[in-house]
Amino acid sequence: MSYNYENNPNNYGYGDYNQGPNPYQQGQQGQYANPYQQGPNPYQQGAAYAAPNLYGQNLVQTRIQSVMSQVYLWMTGGLLVTGAVAVFTTQTPALLQLIYGTPFVFFALLLLEIGLVWGISASIRRIAPSTATALFVLYSAINGLTLSVFFLVYTSQSIASTFFIAGGMFALMSLYGFTTKRDLSTIGNMAMMALVGIILASLVNLFLHSTGLYWIITYLGVLIFVGLTAWDTQKIKRMIGATNPADMDTTQRIVIIGALELYLDFVNLFLFLLRIFGRRR
């Protein structure tokens, strides 16, 4: 009689090892009973038990952290490009005259920014990673041109202090989005709907010139981009975890689109906070 491995409750799903006679089985009943077989196996639930691959999980977490660090690095690089271009623009009278002295140029730059954001987001899966990177850097530079006016309106000290406040809030919410087990999709969807609302309210307020509506939009804007920072961070983390580690092109695309999303979150959070803490010249 052969030894039927499948009837052993200590079978952990590694297959049938019934190859040849069992040297420990003699006769029909067998003289070498399993001393550990005293009823059901408390560790066996279902057909088989699979121990968690802790080593594999650690590799996944290490990769996510590594790719996220690249996302933050490119985001920071974009902010540095924006800041450098903005400062250069404020120190170049001819450039200031070209941008702000001609309304067509200023609005053309705004439309170009919107087009770049939409283009990168819509085509990120099709374009080469190098192209996505170049478009992100280009967008950061153009954003520096249009944001340079804030360096003329607000004092350098208030801009610097607001920048650090925005940086602290961004870091806390991004850390929360990265570490929380809670699904932030609902918060993200609500924040996106609220964002559409304040954009429409801002357009209406161009004609109403309501101070009360201005401040409502301002404080709502801070809350919205605080929530979007956490949600976008969690979304980027999940995108990295679902990507094949061997697919370097897709990983680089995620890095760039993630850097763009967090860049937008930070810049808009900073601009709304600047309304509150900024001091005009």
N, C-alpha and C positions, 0 to 999 in steps of 0.2 A: 504493500500500500504506500503510495507516494505521499509526501508531505504537502498539504494544501496550504500555501502561504496566505491565501486570501481570507481563510477563516481565522487567522491570528488577529486578535483585536489590536495588536501593536503594529499592524500594517499601516505605514504612513504614505502609501501611494507610490512606492518605488517599483512596482511591477511584480511578476511572478518569478520567484527564484527556484522553481521546481525543475531542477536539472539533475537527473540521476537519482539514485536511492539515497534516502536520508540515513546517514550512519547512526543517528540517535534513535531511530524508530525501529523497534523490534516487535514483530507480531502485529495482531490486529489492533490491540489497544495501545500499544506503545508503553515502554517502561521509563521513558524520560519525559515526564510531563513538565510543562512550563511552570515553574514555581511562582512566576509573577502574574500568571493568568488566574486571577481570583475575582471574576466578575467583569463588568464593563470597564473600559478604559476611560477614566474621567477626563483625559485630555483629548479624546477623540470625539469630535462632533461632526456628524454627517459621514460621508464616505471616506474622507481622509483629512488629515490635519496638515496644514502647510504653515511652517514657522515663518514669521515675517522676515523679509530680507532687509535687515537693518542696514547692512553695508550698502545695498542699492539705494535705500532711502537717503542715506548720508551723501551719496554721490549726487543724487538729484538736488538736494538742498544746497550742496556746495556749488553746483553748476548754476542754480537760480541766483545765489548770492553773487557769483562772479559776473553773470550777465547783467544783473541789476546794477552792479557797480559801474559797468560800462554805460548803462542808461544814464545814471547820475553824472558820469563824467562828460558825456556828450551834452547833456542838458546844461551843465556848468559852462562848458565850452561855448555853447550858444549864447548864454547870458554874458559871457565875457566879450564875445564879438559884438553883441548889441550895445553893451556899455561903452566899448571902445569907439564904435562908430558914432554913438550919440555924443560923446565928449568931443570927438574930432569935428563933428558937424557944428556944435556950438562955438567952436573956435575958428570956424571958417565962414566969414560973413557972406562970401559969394554963394556958398552952398545953402546957407540959411535963406538968402534972398531967392534962390532958385526954388526951394521947397515951399516956403511959406509966403513968398511974394507972388507966387503964381498958383492960385487955387487948383488949376487943372493938374499940376504936377503932384501936389499933395494928395488929391483924391485918386489920382492914377496909382500912386504908391500904395494907398490903402486897398484899392481893388486888386493890385498885384499881390499883396500879402494874403488877401482872402483866397485868391486863385492858387497861390502856392500851397497854403494849408489844405485846401480842398484837393488839389492835385496829388500831393504827397499821400494823403489819407486814402484817396480812391484808387491809386495805382501802386500802392506799396508792394503788393504781391507780384506785380508784373515787372516793375523797373529794377534795374541792377542796384545792388546795395551802394555802390559808389555814386550812382546818380542820385539816390535818395539822400545820401550824405551831403552831396554838393547842393542840392535844393534846400536842405535844412540850414546849411551855413548861409546860403543866399538869403533865405527868409530872415534869419537872425540879423543879417547886415541891414536889410531894408527896414526891419523893425527898429533898428537903431536910428535910422534917418527920421522916421515918423515920431519916435519917442523923444527925440532930442529937445523938443519944445518944453518938456517937463524940467529939463535942466535950466531953462531960462525962466520958468515961472516960479519954481520952488528953490529954497536955499539948499546948498550942498549938505549942510548939517542935517536938515530934516529928511533929505533924500537918503542919506547914509543910515540914519536911525530907523527910518521906515523899512529900509532894505533888510536890516538885521531883524526887525520885528517880523517881517514877512518870511525871512529865512527860518526863524525859529518855529513859527506856526506851520510852515510847510514841512519842516523836518519832523515835527511831532505827528502830523497827520499822515505823512507818508510812512513813517514807522508803524503807526497804527494799522494802516492799510496792508502793510507787508506782514505783520505778525498776527493779526486777528483771525480767528476761525469763523467769524460771522460773515455771512454773505452780504456784501455791500451793494448788490445790484439794485435793490429797491431804492437805496439812498442815492445812487448814481442816476437812476432814471428820473427820480424826483428833482434832483439838482439840474439835470438837463432841461426838464420842462420849465423849471423856475428861471433858468438862464434865458430861454426864449422869451419868457415874460418880461424880464428886466430889459432885454434888448428892445422889445416893442415899447416898453414904458419910457426908455431913454429917448427913442425917436419921438414919442409924443411930447416929452418934456422939452424938446428943442423948440417947440412952439408955445408951450405953456409957461416955461421958465418958472416952474414951481420949486421953491426951496425945500418944502416938505417932501415932495416926491423925489427930489434929488437925494436927500439923506436916506429915505427909505430904500432907494435903489442902491445906495452906497453900502449900507449895512447888510442888505440882502446879498449883494455881490460878494462880500467877505464870507458870509455863511455858505454861499453856493460853491465858491472855489475851495473852501476848506473841505467840503464834502467831496468835491470832484477830485481833489488831491488824493484822498484816501481810496476812493473808488478806482481811479486810474492806476494807482500803484498796485492794488490787488489784481486788477485786470491784466496788467503787464506781467505780474508774477505768474498768473495762470497761463498766459500765452507762452512764457518761457518753459514752464513745466510740461506743456503739451507738445513741445517741439522736439524733433529728433536731434539729439546732440551732434550727430554727424553732419547735419544740414547747416553748414556754416552761413550760407547765404541767407536762409530764412532767419537765423539767429541775428544776423547783422541788421536785417530789415526790422525785426522787432526792437532792436536797440535804438534805431533811428526814430521809428514811429513812437516808441515809448518816450524817448527824449523830447520829441516835439510836444507830446501831450502834457508831460510834466512841465516843460518850458512854458506852455500856454497857461497852465494852472498857476505857476509861480508869478508870471508877469502880470496876469490879471488880478491876482490876490494883492500884489505889490501896488498896483495902480489904485485899487479901491482903498487900501490902507493909506495911500498917500493923500487921498481926499480927506482923511480923518486927521492924520498926524503931520501932513505937510505944511510948511510955513512958506507963504508967498514972499517973494522978494519986495 
